[in-house]
Amino acid sequence: MPCVENWKSNPLHIVNNLFEKRSDDQSWKKEISKYFSNKLENLSTLQLISSLNDEPLHSIHSEGLVRFRCMIQDTFEPEYFLETYEVVDKSNGNKTMHTSRYRDIVTCKEGCEVMMESERNETGCRQVLYCVSIPGETNWVKEKYKTNCKQPSSSYNATSGLKRSHDDGEEETMEHDTEPVNQSNDCFANKRSRLSQNSSNVTQQTLTKNHPLPDEDGPVCIVKVYDEATDFKVNEIYEFVGVLSVDPELSSAYDTPVAENNGLVNGHGTDAEQIAEQKAHSPPASFVPRLHCIQMFRLQHNNPCIPLHQSIDAAKQELTANAPILRQEILNFLKQATFGDELTAEYLLCHLIARVYSRTGLMAVGKMSLNISGIPLQSCYAKLLSDLLKEVLTKAFYLRMSLENMNKLHFTPTKNYSTNRLDSGILQLSEGTHMVVDESALQPGQLDQNGVKNIQALGTLLTQQKVDYNFQFHPVVFQHNIPILVLSEGKSMLPCDCQVLLKPQIPISSDITSYFKQFTISEDIMNKFRLFFTIVKFSEYELDESMMKTIENDFVTTRQANSDNMTPEDLHAHLVLARSLCISWGESKLREERWKTIRDLENERKQRLLH
């Protein structure tokens, strides 16, 4: 009999037991969900489950429970499967019902046969999601999640006995108390051989994990969800918990040779395009494992300093009380990064906590793209600043805006109708991913057609916080919430909401790299910064009627004096800045003294641009 902890290493045994004890055709599904929900409601228990993010696939036991923190990159067509099926024992004619829920392969014992035409069989439907590691997730986030895991290296040891029993063929089924497949020991050996062969073939075929960002190679997974009611959207981030499946049979599409017989496969009726789609949707399990979801958590953030499934509201109160002190420490931190320039540091701080909180027509209210111009010539300042910000942000991406990158990279996701998949692009990012654009890397030259499209896509994201995904025959609009910081020598060619001219207050060292290496902040203080940037942007904020009247009068008075001094666009920028400034102080309402500070900041910023 399985041990108490077998629900983690062998969840399918629990599924089988609950199915066999069912009182009707539907209640057993709810019982399964209830059973695992109760087990997983405790965070410390959840952290005991192996994570695809933290451990190599080969060290995790197949058919055990796993976690995966990810972004939905694409949604496939729903998958219909034989959810319950009748099996006959050929030796005595006895018939029993079985389930393939949370499995990819229909199985039965040796000497038994699946009755495919049985009237008692029932078809189920599951949603299929292609998920990738969260694009731009920073290194400190990955390391802290790995540290938080209660058994960072015990997964392999805990399942080593299970792996040995797998090598012993049928003994594996005795160890797990599961139903063996209708194959002999030789068949098990053949399956292992095919898995090894498929793994080697992966490198010989043009397979891609479809990560949006170049040079990222984190884990990916096809997640199968049995909740048909949930409306999944691409670019949302989740943590899925479910049964890991790496059955070699899942790689059968890659064993199908395509011959040049008028586009047919081996001269038969399946055309090459259909096989191409099958291969795209069924990559080798050794390359893209499957996860049959039992529990899922929609994530508001990916900050490991806050439990993933804890509401941000629970962490707000303490931070708000200490916000003024913490804000000053962060401002000093940013002043160092801007060579003592407090004005630029203030705008950078406000930019980092701004977010789109409302939409009116084409206007994304709350966005604050920032252009810091006047950065040191011929230096790696942009990259160093980006790396520094990655130490406090949870998701960030540095884009070197060189002519080569603009012409070669693909910014906009594109629908591939040959494979019926969404090919990712750089701008396919989850909400709150910070982008640092190094415009100083752009040299004179000619942008090709792709480069022009990339510039246009980036411009649209800056002005409207949307990306037109290329569906070949028509664009499909996807709304985004991507803070963008543009670093340039002169004024940016990109349409930013705000430009501030960097004005160093200390001499800039010829060795900027060494200057940035001098920054020493304790891990404890750094974690407070990380909490601040995650929590503060979700703070509540409102304008009361009296303050709205003050702003209105101020706007009218300034316009009467000189209409160029306060345009409607300027007023909107002031209001966005007001929200960021107030919540950075831990305040939920705009007061007159804060409004005066905003006017002073804007006047100083504009005066600096004139000189």
Secondary structure as GFF3:
##gff-version 3
##sequence-region A 1 611
A	DSSP	alpha_helix	6	9	.	.	.	ID=ss1
A	DSSP	alpha_helix	11	20	.	.	.	ID=ss2
A	DSSP	alpha_helix	27	40	.	.	.	ID=ss3
A	DSSP	alpha_helix	43	46	.	.	.	ID=ss4
A	DSSP	beta_strand	50	51	.	.	.	ID=ss5
A	DSSP	three_ten_helix	57	59	.	.	.	ID=ss6
A	DSSP	beta_strand	65	75	.	.	.	ID=ss7
A	DSSP	beta_strand	79	89	.	.	.	ID=ss8
A	DSSP	beta_strand	95	99	.	.	.	ID=ss9
A	DSSP	beta_strand	112	115	.	.	.	ID=ss10
A	DSSP	beta_strand	122	133	.	.	.	ID=ss11
A	DSSP	alpha_helix	139	148	.	.	.	ID=ss12
A	DSSP	alpha_helix	154	167	.	.	.	ID=ss13
A	DSSP	alpha_helix	171	176	.	.	.	ID=ss14
A	DSSP	alpha_helix	185	202	.	.	.	ID=ss15
A	DSSP	beta_strand	220	225	.	.	.	ID=ss16
A	DSSP	beta_strand	237	245	.	.	.	ID=ss17
A	DSSP	three_ten_helix	248	255	.	.	.	ID=ss18
A	DSSP	alpha_helix	272	281	.	.	.	ID=ss19
A	DSSP	beta_strand	290	298	.	.	.	ID=ss20
A	DSSP	alpha_helix	313	321	.	.	.	ID=ss21
A	DSSP	alpha_helix	323	337	.	.	.	ID=ss22
A	DSSP	alpha_helix	342	353	.	.	.	ID=ss23
A	DSSP	beta_strand	358	360	.	.	.	ID=ss24
A	DSSP	beta_strand	363	365	.	.	.	ID=ss25
A	DSSP	beta_strand	370	373	.	.	.	ID=ss26
A	DSSP	alpha_helix	381	389	.	.	.	ID=ss27
A	DSSP	beta_strand	396	400	.	.	.	ID=ss28
A	DSSP	alpha_helix	403	408	.	.	.	ID=ss29
A	DSSP	beta_strand	414	416	.	.	.	ID=ss30
A	DSSP	beta_strand	421	423	.	.	.	ID=ss31
A	DSSP	beta_strand	434	438	.	.	.	ID=ss32
A	DSSP	three_ten_helix	439	441	.	.	.	ID=ss33
A	DSSP	alpha_helix	449	464	.	.	.	ID=ss34
A	DSSP	beta_strand	466	470	.	.	.	ID=ss35
A	DSSP	beta_strand	475	479	.	.	.	ID=ss36
A	DSSP	beta_strand	484	487	.	.	.	ID=ss37
A	DSSP	beta_strand	498	501	.	.	.	ID=ss38
A	DSSP	alpha_helix	512	517	.	.	.	ID=ss39
A	DSSP	alpha_helix	523	535	.	.	.	ID=ss40
A	DSSP	three_ten_helix	536	538	.	.	.	ID=ss41
A	DSSP	alpha_helix	545	561	.	.	.	ID=ss42
A	DSSP	three_ten_helix	563	565	.	.	.	ID=ss43
A	DSSP	alpha_helix	568	584	.	.	.	ID=ss44
A	DSSP	alpha_helix	592	610	.	.	.	ID=ss45
###
